[in-house]
Amino acid sequence: MIYVLALIGLVVVAVLLWKSFGPETGAPRGRVTGPDDDPEFLWRMGRDAARDRRRGTDRPEAGTTGTDRPETD
């Protein structure tokens, strides 16, 4: 019986050491930035908005066709 407990203890210690010092398979540790945190993306969005304001064109809202006529199915 003592051998079974020693074997279980050895397995537990091995698993803990593997988790602590083994190869990393999780997510990368580097900072992941979304598009709203990306300076280049924000710069392009501002540039496009300024260009649209200078032209006097408004982009249609999402889900609309950009015309005054109602959509018919």
URSULHU-V961988 format. One record per pair of residues at least 6 apart in sequence whose C-alpha atoms are under 7 Angstrom apart, sorted by the first residue. I is the first residue (numbers start at 1). GAP is how many residues later the second one is. If there is no record, write none. Layout:
I,GAP
I,GAP
This chain:
35,6
36,6
52,6
60,6
